[in-house]
Amino acid sequence: MQVLGKFHPHGDTAVYDSLVRMAQDFSLRFPLIQGQGNFGSIDADPAAPMSYSECRLEVSMATNIPPHNLGELVGVLSVLIHNPEATLQELLEYMPGPDFPTGGLIMGNLVILEAYRTGKGRIVVRGKTDVELLDSRTKRSASIIKEIPHQTNKSAHVLKIAELVENKSLEGISDSRDESDCSGMRVVIELRQGSDP
């Protein structure tokens, strides 16, 4: 009951009613809670008092599905509703692959096709960079990181670059800084004069 006391100190009735509904196979297509006891019926019979019922979370399997664009997914679902026999190639016209919130470039389209076909696969994503000219007189430039692979820690990445420069493991860099703001990601890696971006 610590959860109830800490997160919902307004009484237990609303919480129990929500729990009962999550265990009813007639309320939810896939119940979220496995209930033991009387959790009501489709005929509007009430559930037993909370002291007479038990519950546990349903069995779950770990999954690692990459994020996708919901608009594209709706397009795929619409195609499948109208044509349940649609081929993978037809579906890929509506949803060409995962859509990562941090952007990045997927290395190779065949891995996406194989992952969709078999349900297994390894999708390699790399960051996206641009090169900007900082000073036209000295021809100094910078590599600008605009997108990073999904679930990559940007701060740790910037610190690692600085550490490699300091240890002289990475040459040709004069400065690195994070200029990201609400308009997007922007990690600036200034290159030394004469360094090739």
Backbone as a chain_set.jsonl record, in Angstrom:
{"seq": "MQVLGKFHPHGDTAVYDSLVRMAQDFSLRFPLIQGQGNFGSIDADPAAPMSYSECRLEVSMATNIPPHNLGELVGVLSVLIHNPEATLQELLEYMPGPDFPTGGLIMGNLVILEAYRTGKGRIVVRGKTDVELLDSRTKRSASIIKEIPHQTNKSAHVLKIAELVENKSLEGISDSRDESDCSGMRVVIELRQGSDP", "coords": {"N": [[0.811, -1.213, 0.0], [2.186, 1.132, -0.027], [2.544, 2.419, -2.459], [0.011, 3.398, -3.023], [-0.291, 5.215, -0.884], [1.79, 7.052, -1.361], [1.505, 7.963, -4.034], [-1.194, 8.292, -4.619], [-2.972, 9.62, -2.542], [-5.707, 9.926, -2.056], [-7.592, 8.1, -1.372], [-8.686, 4.662, -1.818], [-10.561, 3.647, -3.599], [-10.886, 4.545, -6.327], [-8.464, 3.694, -7.386], [-8.602, 0.905, -7.057], [-10.838, 0.353, -8.658], [-9.792, 0.999, -11.174], [-7.787, -0.94, -11.349], [-9.346, -3.267, -11.346], [-10.678, -2.996, -13.801], [-8.482, -3.228, -15.528], [-8.007, -5.921, -15.356], [-10.111, -7.195, -16.508], [-11.219, -9.25, -19.048], [-13.242, -8.68, -20.74], [-13.363, -5.996, -20.875], [-10.939, -5.057, -21.798], [-9.103, -5.868, -24.681], [-6.671, -7.197, -24.482], [-5.928, -7.996, -21.432], [-4.207, -6.129, -18.906], [-3.484, -6.856, -16.401], [-3.308, -9.81, -14.476], [-5.905, -11.277, -12.975], [-7.03, -12.807, -9.92], [-9.79, -14.187, -8.616], [-13.008, -12.617, -8.116], [-13.659, -10.423, -10.567], [-15.773, -9.033, -11.561], [-18.335, -9.015, -14.167], [-19.389, -9.269, -17.624], [-22.003, -8.741, -17.541], [-22.4, -6.656, -15.874], [-22.041, -7.312, -13.216], [-20.729, -6.582, -10.041], [-17.268, -6.295, -9.004], [-15.514, -8.302, -6.588], [-14.913, -7.239, -3.174], [-11.813, -5.52, -2.452], [-10.25, -6.921, -0.616], [-10.699, -9.562, -1.131], [-9.62, -10.285, -3.533], [-6.913, -10.975, -5.772], [-4.018, -10.035, -7.654], [-1.729, -9.989, -10.421], [0.951, -8.891, -12.527], [0.725, -9.419, -16.018], [2.452, -11.918, -17.93], [5.373, -10.926, -19.556], [7.381, -10.293, -22.409], [10.705, -9.427, -23.225], [11.42, -6.852, -25.488], [12.791, -5.315, -28.363], [12.088, -3.253, -30.276], [12.634, -0.96, -32.802], [11.844, 2.595, -32.862], [9.103, 3.896, -34.81], [7.614, 5.944, -37.382], [4.518, 7.212, -36.622], [2.526, 8.118, -38.386], [3.295, 6.913, -40.795], [3.027, 4.271, -40.01], [0.259, 4.093, -39.607], [-0.529, 4.336, -42.261], [0.461, 1.878, -43.266], [-1.114, 0.102, -41.771], [-3.629, 0.741, -42.788], [-3.343, -0.139, -45.439], [-3.054, -2.88, -44.943], [-5.55, -3.473, -43.843], [-7.242, -3.139, -46.022], [-6.044, -4.849, -47.817], [-5.144, -7.705, -46.833], [-3.246, -9.477, -47.763], [-1.051, -8.094, -48.596], [2.239, -7.492, -49.81], [5.576, -7.452, -48.404], [7.19, -5.646, -49.772], [5.253, -3.898, -50.812], [4.317, -2.775, -48.446], [6.579, -1.469, -47.549], [6.616, 0.765, -49.134], [5.018, 2.544, -47.828], [6.027, 2.656, -45.254], [9.155, 3.033, -44.952], [11.124, 2.312, -43.127], [12.582, 2.253, -39.759], [12.094, 5.152, -37.64], [13.98, 7.222, -36.107], [14.041, 9.194, -33.126], [16.237, 10.838, -32.665], [17.327, 11.117, -35.086], [19.815, 10.363, -37.504], [21.606, 8.141, -39.733], [20.629, 5.257, -41.379], [22.53, 2.461, -42.016], [22.515, 0.895, -44.853], [19.885, -0.579, -46.668], [19.098, -3.2, -46.934], [19.317, -4.509, -44.493], [17.142, -3.563, -43.085], [15.016, -4.602, -44.563], [15.487, -7.348, -44.15], [15.155, -7.484, -41.362], [12.436, -6.815, -41.113], [11.353, -8.925, -42.549], [12.123, -11.285, -41.158], [11.854, -10.704, -38.479], [14.018, -10.384, -36.937], [17.148, -8.785, -36.569], [19.917, -6.562, -37.129], [20.28, -3.269, -36.945], [22.301, -0.8, -38.093], [23.188, 2.406, -37.191], [24.398, 5.603, -37.981], [25.75, 8.804, -37.053], [24.803, 12.076, -38.335], [26.539, 14.468, -40.129], [27.604, 17.784, -40.987], [29.691, 19.979, -42.884], [31.059, 23.083, -42.11], [32.268, 26.246, -43.133], [34.307, 28.146, -41.173], [35.974, 30.372, -41.192], [36.648, 32.209, -43.905], [38.95, 33.437, -44.735], [41.15, 32.205, -43.417], [40.487, 29.702, -44.027], [39.514, 27.863, -42.209], [37.598, 25.203, -40.936], [34.66, 23.48, -39.66], [33.316, 20.52, -38.301], [30.02, 19.669, -38.056], [27.919, 18.094, -35.916], [24.756, 16.954, -36.39], [22.821, 15.046, -36.057], [22.455, 12.09, -34.1], [23.077, 8.581, -33.415], [20.304, 6.565, -32.279], [19.577, 6.375, -28.82], [22.092, 7.145, -28.001], [24.301, 8.794, -25.862], [24.582, 12.108, -25.91], [26.087, 14.046, -24.463], [28.071, 12.473, -23.239], [29.346, 11.636, -25.518], [30.415, 14.031, -26.564], [32.159, 14.67, -24.468], [33.904, 12.485, -24.66], [35.112, 12.955, -27.142], [36.504, 15.321, -26.514], [38.229, 14.272, -24.578], [39.747, 12.455, -26.117], [41.04, 14.264, -27.807], [42.531, 15.706, -25.951], [44.24, 13.699, -25.001], [45.77, 13.381, -27.184], [45.04, 11.424, -28.979], [43.327, 11.862, -30.973], [43.744, 13.8, -33.645], [44.011, 17.074, -35.195], [41.905, 18.583, -34.335], [40.78, 21.59, -32.957], [38.956, 22.618, -31.158], [35.976, 21.743, -29.356], [32.485, 21.905, -28.909], [29.208, 22.06, -27.459], [26.479, 23.274, -28.965], [23.801, 22.913, -28.929], [20.303, 23.594, -28.868], [16.869, 24.598, -28.303], [16.065, 24.529, -30.921], [17.316, 22.447, -32.142], [19.853, 19.836, -32.514], [23.305, 20.561, -32.276], [26.49, 20.047, -32.441], [29.614, 21.306, -32.36], [32.652, 20.756, -33.899], [35.578, 22.086, -34.088], [38.042, 22.347, -36.544], [41.587, 22.153, -36.924], [43.627, 24.518, -38.713], [44.169, 23.608, -42.022], [43.449, 20.995, -41.615], [41.689, 18.16, -42.77], [38.266, 17.917, -43.257]], "CA": [[0.0, 0.0, 0.0], [3.014, 2.328, -0.085], [2.294, 3.1, -3.728], [-1.242, 4.129, -2.849], [-0.054, 6.329, 0.028], [2.713, 8.041, -1.921], [1.132, 8.502, -5.334], [-2.625, 8.571, -4.717], [-3.438, 9.667, -1.153], [-7.1, 10.372, -2.035], [-8.467, 6.956, -1.146], [-8.321, 3.501, -2.618], [-11.649, 3.193, -4.462], [-10.596, 4.799, -7.742], [-7.33, 2.857, -7.772], [-9.076, -0.474, -7.181], [-11.701, 0.298, -9.847], [-8.906, 0.966, -12.344], [-7.135, -2.246, -11.358], [-10.366, -4.245, -11.749], [-10.887, -2.863, -15.251], [-7.301, -3.737, -16.236], [-8.008, -7.39, -15.288], [-11.322, -7.717, -17.162], [-11.004, -9.585, -20.458], [-14.345, -8.127, -21.53], [-13.142, -4.55, -20.985], [-9.735, -4.86, -22.601], [-8.815, -6.995, -25.574], [-5.543, -7.882, -23.862], [-5.834, -7.477, -20.062], [-2.872, -5.742, -18.464], [-3.276, -7.471, -15.086], [-3.924, -11.129, -14.343], [-6.645, -11.259, -11.718], [-7.475, -14.051, -9.283], [-10.964, -13.835, -7.828], [-14.132, -12.057, -8.852], [-13.397, -9.093, -11.102], [-16.98, -8.58, -12.234], [-18.692, -9.734, -15.388], [-19.91, -8.466, -18.725], [-23.389, -8.427, -17.175], [-22.329, -5.564, -14.901], [-21.885, -7.764, -11.835], [-19.573, -5.872, -9.475], [-16.114, -7.078, -8.561], [-15.457, -8.563, -5.147], [-14.119, -6.231, -2.45], [-10.383, -5.695, -2.704], [-9.623, -7.878, 0.306], [-10.966, -10.917, -1.618], [-9.062, -10.507, -4.873], [-5.467, -10.849, -5.933], [-3.643, -9.799, -9.048], [-0.312, -9.896, -10.757], [1.16, -8.42, -13.889], [0.779, -10.48, -17.022], [3.785, -12.287, -18.398], [5.817, -10.049, -20.634], [8.651, -10.661, -23.016], [11.515, -8.268, -23.584], [11.399, -6.557, -26.919], [13.672, -4.228, -28.754], [11.584, -2.785, -31.565], [12.998, 0.443, -32.979], [10.693, 3.481, -33.047], [8.653, 4.134, -36.182], [6.756, 7.101, -37.586], [3.133, 6.768, -36.452], [1.779, 8.397, -39.616], [3.624, 5.847, -41.746], [2.447, 3.031, -39.487], [-1.174, 4.141, -39.917], [-0.624, 4.021, -43.69], [0.657, 0.427, -43.409], [-2.308, -0.561, -41.232], [-4.713, 0.955, -43.748], [-3.104, -1.056, -46.559], [-3.329, -4.247, -44.484], [-6.999, -3.63, -43.663], [-7.84, -3.284, -47.349], [-5.405, -5.957, -48.537], [-4.38, -8.487, -45.852], [-2.194, -10.251, -48.442], [-0.041, -7.162, -49.121], [3.614, -7.975, -49.669], [6.487, -6.596, -47.656], [7.6, -4.57, -50.678], [4.152, -2.926, -50.865], [4.263, -2.082, -47.16], [7.754, -0.598, -47.45], [6.32, 2.022, -49.815], [4.359, 3.417, -46.849], [6.891, 2.767, -44.081], [10.435, 2.525, -45.456], [12.022, 1.839, -42.077], [12.442, 2.921, -38.465], [12.194, 6.608, -37.619], [14.575, 7.478, -34.799], [13.806, 10.569, -32.686], [17.47, 11.619, -32.722], [17.79, 11.123, -36.469], [20.854, 9.395, -37.844], [21.506, 7.493, -41.038], [20.661, 3.798, -41.32], [23.541, 1.963, -42.946], [22.051, -0.218, -45.675], [18.449, -0.872, -46.669], [18.859, -4.647, -46.889], [19.144, -4.94, -43.099], [15.757, -3.241, -42.719], [14.198, -5.604, -45.237], [15.689, -8.625, -43.455], [14.545, -7.368, -40.034], [10.988, -6.894, -41.285], [10.995, -10.246, -43.069], [12.36, -12.362, -40.184], [11.609, -10.281, -37.101], [15.315, -10.265, -36.274], [18.104, -8.049, -37.38], [20.753, -5.566, -36.473], [20.27, -2.05, -37.75], [23.413, 0.069, -37.722], [22.864, 3.812, -37.437], [25.514, 6.509, -37.706], [25.354, 10.204, -36.951], [24.811, 12.883, -39.555], [27.351, 15.666, -39.939], [27.804, 18.729, -42.084], [30.931, 20.747, -42.768], [30.837, 24.523, -42.257], [33.462, 27.079, -43.205], [34.264, 29.107, -40.067], [36.705, 31.587, -41.567], [37.021, 32.065, -45.323], [40.317, 33.936, -44.916], [42.1, 31.163, -42.992], [39.93, 28.427, -44.524], [39.25, 26.932, -41.106], [36.242, 24.659, -41.014], [34.191, 22.706, -38.505], [32.381, 19.424, -38.549], [28.847, 19.914, -37.217], [27.089, 16.905, -35.698], [23.357, 17.385, -36.325], [22.003, 13.907, -35.647], [23.253, 11.007, -33.524], [22.322, 7.327, -33.344], [19.302, 6.412, -31.22], [20.033, 5.967, -27.49], [23.47, 7.567, -27.776], [24.368, 9.91, -24.928], [25.283, 13.198, -26.599], [27.075, 14.654, -23.564], [29.195, 11.538, -23.104], [30.018, 11.637, -26.822], [31.195, 15.273, -26.63], [33.256, 14.524, -23.502], [34.857, 11.507, -25.199], [35.877, 13.653, -28.181], [37.435, 16.213, -25.809], [39.235, 13.415, -23.938], [40.634, 11.946, -27.167], [41.853, 15.392, -28.264], [43.473, 16.011, -24.868], [45.231, 12.613, -24.946], [46.422, 13.378, -28.493], [44.626, 10.245, -29.747], [42.563, 12.392, -32.095], [44.454, 15.011, -34.051], [43.367, 17.928, -36.177], [40.76, 19.287, -33.738], [41.21, 22.68, -32.086], [37.956, 22.875, -30.11], [34.658, 21.111, -29.535], [31.501, 22.474, -27.98], [27.814, 21.697, -27.704], [25.652, 24.467, -29.179], [22.412, 22.465, -29.093], [19.28, 24.371, -28.177], [15.512, 24.12, -28.583], [15.848, 24.383, -32.363], [17.905, 21.196, -32.608], [21.185, 19.438, -32.091], [24.431, 21.179, -32.987], [27.769, 19.854, -31.763], [30.622, 21.892, -33.245], [34.019, 20.262, -33.74], [36.424, 22.975, -34.892], [39.236, 21.68, -37.055], [42.779, 22.995, -37.057], [43.879, 24.995, -40.074], [44.809, 22.602, -42.858], [42.89, 19.66, -41.364], [40.66, 17.749, -43.728], [37.043, 17.511, -42.548]], "C": [[0.849, 1.27, 0.0], [2.775, 3.112, -1.366], [1.045, 3.956, -3.607], [-1.025, 5.362, -1.977], [0.799, 7.431, -0.577], [2.186, 8.719, -3.179], [-0.355, 8.81, -5.496], [-3.235, 8.58, -3.319], [-4.906, 10.068, -0.999], [-8.078, 9.239, -1.764], [-8.165, 5.851, -2.128], [-9.384, 3.073, -3.624], [-11.328, 3.37, -5.944], [-9.457, 3.922, -8.237], [-7.787, 1.42, -7.975], [-9.984, -0.624, -8.402], [-10.864, 0.239, -11.126], [-8.23, -0.388, -12.473], [-8.1, -3.329, -11.823], [-10.559, -4.196, -13.259], [-9.708, -3.424, -16.033], [-7.228, -5.261, -16.23], [-9.186, -8.009, -16.035], [-11.08, -7.985, -18.648], [-12.159, -9.117, -21.334], [-14.248, -6.607, -21.646], [-11.957, -4.22, -21.879], [-9.477, -6.086, -23.457], [-7.679, -7.842, -25.028], [-5.377, -7.315, -22.451], [-4.39, -7.217, -19.639], [-2.484, -6.399, -17.145], [-3.94, -8.835, -15.099], [-4.585, -11.179, -12.968], [-7.022, -12.645, -11.23], [-8.612, -13.662, -8.35], [-12.031, -13.251, -8.73], [-13.815, -10.626, -9.272], [-14.583, -8.571, -11.911], [-17.249, -9.379, -13.49], [-19.206, -8.759, -16.432], [-21.359, -8.055, -18.469], [-23.473, -7.349, -16.11], [-22.36, -6.038, -13.461], [-20.651, -7.084, -11.265], [-18.448, -6.836, -9.092], [-16.195, -7.284, -7.056], [-14.695, -7.426, -4.462], [-12.627, -6.543, -2.573], [-9.707, -6.689, -1.778], [-9.803, -9.314, -0.157], [-10.367, -11.198, -2.999], [-7.548, -10.297, -4.855], [-5.172, -10.573, -7.405], [-2.131, -9.822, -9.193], [-0.212, -9.386, -12.189], [1.226, -9.607, -14.826], [2.227, -10.759, -17.398], [4.151, -11.38, -19.564], [7.15, -10.547, -21.164], [9.403, -9.375, -23.352], [11.468, -8.076, -25.096], [12.3, -5.368, -27.196], [13.289, -3.754, -30.151], [11.968, -1.314, -31.722], [11.757, 1.306, -33.197], [10.383, 3.705, -34.525], [7.769, 5.377, -36.216], [5.302, 6.639, -37.536], [2.283, 7.026, -37.691], [2.028, 7.329, -40.667], [3.007, 4.523, -41.312], [0.947, 2.969, -39.76], [-1.399, 3.83, -41.395], [-0.485, 2.533, -43.952], [-0.574, -0.321, -42.918], [-3.49, -0.422, -42.18], [-4.572, 0.016, -44.947], [-3.465, -2.477, -46.148], [-4.818, -4.498, -44.256], [-7.661, -3.89, -45.013], [-7.264, -4.45, -48.148], [-4.535, -6.756, -47.564], [-3.232, -9.292, -46.461], [-1.094, -9.347, -49.012], [1.361, -7.696, -48.85], [4.441, -6.981, -48.857], [6.937, -5.412, -48.51], [6.524, -3.49, -50.769], [4.088, -2.116, -49.573], [5.428, -1.11, -46.993], [7.566, 0.716, -48.202], [5.703, 3.03, -48.848], [5.229, 3.652, -45.619], [8.259, 2.186, -44.443], [11.402, 2.03, -44.387], [11.763, 2.552, -40.769], [12.634, 4.431, -38.595], [12.686, 6.989, -36.231], [14.395, 8.933, -34.39], [15.052, 11.449, -32.732], [18.05, 11.665, -34.125], [18.831, 10.044, -36.71], [20.577, 8.752, -39.187], [21.619, 5.986, -40.865], [21.611, 3.316, -42.408], [23.023, 0.717, -43.652], [20.571, -0.501, -45.538], [18.146, -2.357, -46.559], [18.649, -5.146, -45.462], [17.726, -4.653, -42.613], [14.82, -4.292, -43.304], [14.287, -6.946, -44.516], [15.044, -8.604, -42.068], [13.024, -7.461, -40.126], [10.547, -8.287, -41.736], [11.069, -11.32, -41.977], [11.983, -11.994, -38.757], [12.888, -10.145, -36.303], [16.236, -9.467, -37.177], [18.861, -7.043, -36.554], [20.831, -4.366, -37.4], [21.37, -1.132, -37.231], [23.061, 1.493, -38.14], [24.104, 4.648, -37.133], [24.985, 7.938, -37.671], [25.422, 10.914, -38.292], [25.583, 14.165, -39.263], [27.351, 16.52, -41.198], [29.143, 19.419, -41.853], [30.603, 22.206, -43.025], [32.179, 25.237, -42.297], [33.353, 28.141, -42.114], [34.894, 30.443, -40.448], [37.203, 31.42, -42.998], [38.455, 32.528, -45.572], [41.336, 32.85, -44.571], [41.675, 29.778, -43.462], [39.79, 27.382, -43.421], [37.809, 26.476, -41.194], [35.913, 23.88, -39.747], [33.268, 21.608, -38.994], [31.236, 19.603, -37.56], [28.035, 18.627, -37.12], [25.659, 17.381, -35.495], [22.416, 16.284, -35.874], [22.93, 12.828, -35.108], [22.423, 9.727, -33.509], [21.397, 7.288, -32.129], [19.949, 5.849, -29.956], [21.527, 6.205, -27.276], [23.438, 8.778, -26.861], [25.222, 11.012, -25.549], [26.377, 13.8, -25.726], [28.3, 13.768, -23.412], [30.013, 11.509, -24.391], [30.923, 12.87, -26.946], [32.386, 15.192, -25.679], [34.324, 13.558, -24.007], [35.713, 12.133, -26.295], [36.92, 14.556, -27.533], [38.565, 15.416, -25.156], [40.236, 12.883, -24.964], [41.548, 13.04, -27.705], [42.926, 15.701, -27.227], [44.585, 14.965, -24.776], [46.036, 12.494, -26.236], [46.149, 12.095, -29.288], [43.875, 10.66, -31.003], [43.189, 13.729, -32.467], [43.628, 15.813, -35.05], [42.175, 18.7, -35.646], [41.287, 20.364, -32.799], [40.233, 22.927, -30.943], [36.701, 22.066, -30.409], [33.718, 21.688, -28.496], [30.098, 22.059, -28.413], [26.994, 22.978, -27.796], [24.183, 24.096, -29.382], [21.48, 23.37, -28.31], [17.912, 23.832, -28.572], [15.244, 23.942, -30.079], [16.489, 23.117, -32.926], [19.308, 20.956, -32.095], [22.241, 20.117, -32.952], [25.678, 21.035, -32.119], [28.847, 20.286, -32.746], [31.993, 21.318, -32.897], [34.886, 21.09, -34.679], [37.7, 22.247, -35.277], [40.395, 22.664, -37.142], [42.955, 23.402, -38.525], [44.648, 23.923, -40.845], [44.297, 21.191, -42.632], [41.757, 19.382, -42.333], [39.412, 17.297, -42.976], [36.605, 16.135, -42.984]], "O": [[0.303, 2.373, 0.024], [2.802, 4.342, -1.353], [1.03, 5.109, -4.04], [-1.524, 6.441, -2.298], [0.556, 8.613, -0.333], [2.395, 9.917, -3.373], [-0.735, 9.524, -6.425], [-3.943, 7.643, -2.949], [-5.311, 10.505, 0.078], [-9.286, 9.422, -1.917], [-7.487, 6.057, -3.135], [-9.114, 2.193, -4.442], [-11.486, 2.434, -6.727], [-9.478, 3.458, -9.377], [-7.404, 0.781, -8.955], [-9.904, -1.63, -9.107], [-11.201, -0.495, -12.055], [-8.112, -0.926, -13.574], [-7.726, -4.207, -12.6], [-10.599, -5.234, -13.919], [-9.899, -4.03, -17.087], [-6.473, -5.843, -17.008], [-9.248, -9.23, -16.179], [-10.775, -7.068, -19.411], [-12.053, -9.157, -22.56], [-14.975, -5.999, -22.432], [-11.97, -3.235, -22.617], [-9.623, -7.217, -22.993], [-7.723, -9.07, -25.105], [-4.755, -6.266, -22.282], [-3.48, -7.978, -19.968], [-1.303, -6.488, -16.811], [-5.018, -8.998, -15.67], [-3.913, -11.13, -11.937], [-7.298, -13.543, -12.024], [-8.416, -12.898, -7.405], [-11.968, -13.375, -9.953], [-13.715, -9.73, -8.433], [-14.416, -7.768, -12.829], [-16.503, -10.294, -13.838], [-19.427, -7.58, -16.154], [-21.875, -7.135, -19.104], [-24.529, -7.157, -15.508], [-22.673, -5.255, -12.564], [-19.623, -7.015, -11.939], [-18.668, -8.03, -8.888], [-16.863, -6.532, -6.347], [-13.914, -6.728, -5.109], [-12.237, -7.694, -2.773], [-8.672, -7.249, -2.139], [-9.135, -10.21, 0.361], [-10.604, -12.266, -3.563], [-7.002, -9.553, -4.041], [-5.992, -10.852, -8.28], [-1.378, -9.693, -8.228], [-1.173, -9.447, -12.956], [1.726, -10.672, -14.463], [3.108, -9.922, -17.2], [3.332, -11.109, -20.441], [7.94, -11.149, -20.437], [8.8, -8.365, -23.718], [11.475, -9.038, -25.864], [12.524, -4.524, -26.328], [14.08, -3.849, -31.089], [11.653, -0.503, -30.851], [10.732, 0.811, -33.665], [11.276, 3.705, -35.372], [7.243, 5.802, -35.187], [4.897, 5.776, -38.314], [1.404, 6.225, -38.01], [1.103, 6.887, -41.348], [2.526, 3.75, -42.14], [0.422, 1.91, -40.105], [-2.355, 3.137, -41.744], [-1.223, 1.974, -44.764], [-1.03, -1.265, -43.564], [-4.264, -1.363, -42.355], [-5.558, -0.555, -45.414], [-4.107, -3.201, -46.909], [-5.296, -5.615, -44.454], [-8.532, -4.752, -45.132], [-7.918, -4.976, -49.048], [-3.33, -6.521, -47.473], [-2.341, -9.739, -45.739], [-0.29, -9.798, -49.828], [1.629, -8.275, -47.797], [4.05, -5.83, -48.658], [7.049, -4.294, -48.008], [6.84, -2.301, -50.8], [3.835, -0.911, -49.602], [5.282, -0.056, -46.373], [8.28, 1.684, -47.938], [5.852, 4.238, -49.033], [5.175, 4.721, -45.012], [8.497, 0.991, -44.265], [12.402, 1.39, -44.713], [10.84, 3.36, -40.667], [13.256, 4.915, -39.541], [11.899, 7.07, -35.288], [14.576, 9.827, -35.218], [14.942, 12.671, -32.827], [19.142, 12.194, -34.331], [18.73, 8.941, -36.174], [19.463, 8.811, -39.709], [22.581, 5.491, -40.279], [21.506, 3.715, -43.568], [23.088, -0.385, -43.108], [20.058, -0.646, -44.429], [17.054, -2.737, -46.136], [17.895, -6.093, -45.238], [17.173, -5.415, -41.82], [13.938, -4.804, -42.614], [13.269, -7.604, -44.298], [14.451, -9.597, -41.646], [12.394, -8.119, -39.298], [9.483, -8.764, -41.34], [10.182, -12.167, -41.88], [11.811, -12.875, -37.914], [12.847, -9.825, -35.115], [16.103, -9.485, -38.401], [18.487, -6.72, -35.427], [21.379, -4.445, -38.499], [21.363, -0.737, -36.065], [22.687, 1.749, -39.285], [24.78, 4.417, -36.13], [23.911, 8.233, -38.193], [26.016, 10.42, -39.251], [25.316, 14.856, -38.281], [27.128, 16.038, -42.308], [29.656, 19.43, -40.734], [29.957, 22.543, -44.017], [33.11, 24.873, -41.579], [32.421, 28.945, -42.121], [34.402, 31.507, -40.071], [38.073, 30.593, -43.269], [39.102, 32.066, -46.512], [42.27, 32.602, -45.333], [42.415, 28.805, -43.313], [39.926, 26.182, -43.66], [36.911, 27.264, -41.489], [36.766, 23.655, -38.888], [32.54, 21.766, -39.974], [31.466, 19.679, -36.353], [27.524, 18.131, -38.124], [25.371, 18.119, -34.553], [21.33, 16.562, -35.364], [24.051, 12.665, -35.589], [21.196, 9.785, -33.582], [21.674, 7.896, -31.095], [20.779, 4.943, -30.031], [22.152, 5.532, -26.456], [22.634, 9.688, -27.062], [26.436, 10.863, -25.694], [27.485, 14.039, -26.206], [29.433, 14.25, -23.452], [31.236, 11.372, -24.351], [32.068, 12.757, -27.383], [33.494, 15.594, -26.033], [35.516, 13.788, -23.803], [36.913, 11.869, -26.367], [38.08, 14.564, -27.944], [39.721, 15.839, -25.179], [41.439, 12.864, -24.706], [42.707, 12.776, -28.027], [44.086, 15.931, -27.571], [45.737, 15.304, -24.505], [46.884, 11.61, -26.366], [46.931, 11.724, -30.163], [43.798, 9.906, -31.973], [43.16, 14.677, -31.682], [42.686, 15.307, -35.66], [41.499, 19.397, -36.403], [42.134, 20.094, -31.948], [40.631, 23.392, -29.875], [36.405, 21.748, -31.561], [34.103, 21.929, -27.352], [29.851, 21.752, -29.579], [26.837, 23.687, -26.802], [23.413, 24.876, -29.941], [21.82, 23.853, -27.23], [17.809, 22.733, -29.116], [14.286, 23.268, -30.456], [16.229, 22.754, -34.073], [19.871, 21.758, -31.35], [22.102, 20.235, -34.17], [25.89, 21.805, -31.182], [28.982, 19.712, -33.827], [32.437, 21.386, -31.75], [34.936, 20.848, -35.885], [38.351, 21.615, -34.445], [40.204, 23.853, -37.401], [42.494, 22.719, -39.439], [45.655, 23.402, -40.366], [44.663, 20.277, -43.371], [40.971, 20.268, -42.666], [39.486, 16.391, -42.145], [35.596, 15.625, -42.498]]}, "num_chains": 1, "name": "protein.A"}
